[in-house]
Amino acid sequence: MKQRRLRTSSKLAAILLLSMPLAGCLTSDDGGSSTTFTDDRGVANQPFPDRYRDQILAFMRTYLNNPVGVREAGIAEPVQRTVGGRLRYVVCLRYSAKDTDGNYRPARERGVLFVDGRLDRILDNAAEPCAGASYAAFPDLEKMAR
């Protein structure tokens, strides 16, 4: 009986000790709730995203349910904006994509955030960072294939 209690106690202690490091992975020190793909070191002076168009095209192939036949695609040059209290490069993107039933959605405006010159995430609410953006045609987005 005593041996059984000792085994159970040691198993519980092992589970608790092993789960503590994982609990640290669930917290964020920046207070934001969005998922990022790059390690944000909090550096204010960000490098210009040189190959931003290629990175956006590669991401949009996976982001859109149906990347074929995008219409009204427009892109703005990267500009520095403060997002989440940090200075970042934002590329504003506008497009109309096909829905799952094959019909086109109204044109959407998205902000693409870059950290350390690499695509970090899409900002669904891009009204503030993309205010006053000057769009140019983005035919490569309209020519995407699966």
Protein Blocks (a to p, Z undefined) as FASTA:
>chain_A
ZZmmmmmmmmmmmmmmmmmmmmmmmpcfklpabdcfbdcehiabdcddfklmmmmmmmmm
mmpmblghpahiacdddddddeehiacdddddddddddfkopacdddddddddeehiafb
dcfblmlmmgoiacdddfklmmpcZZ
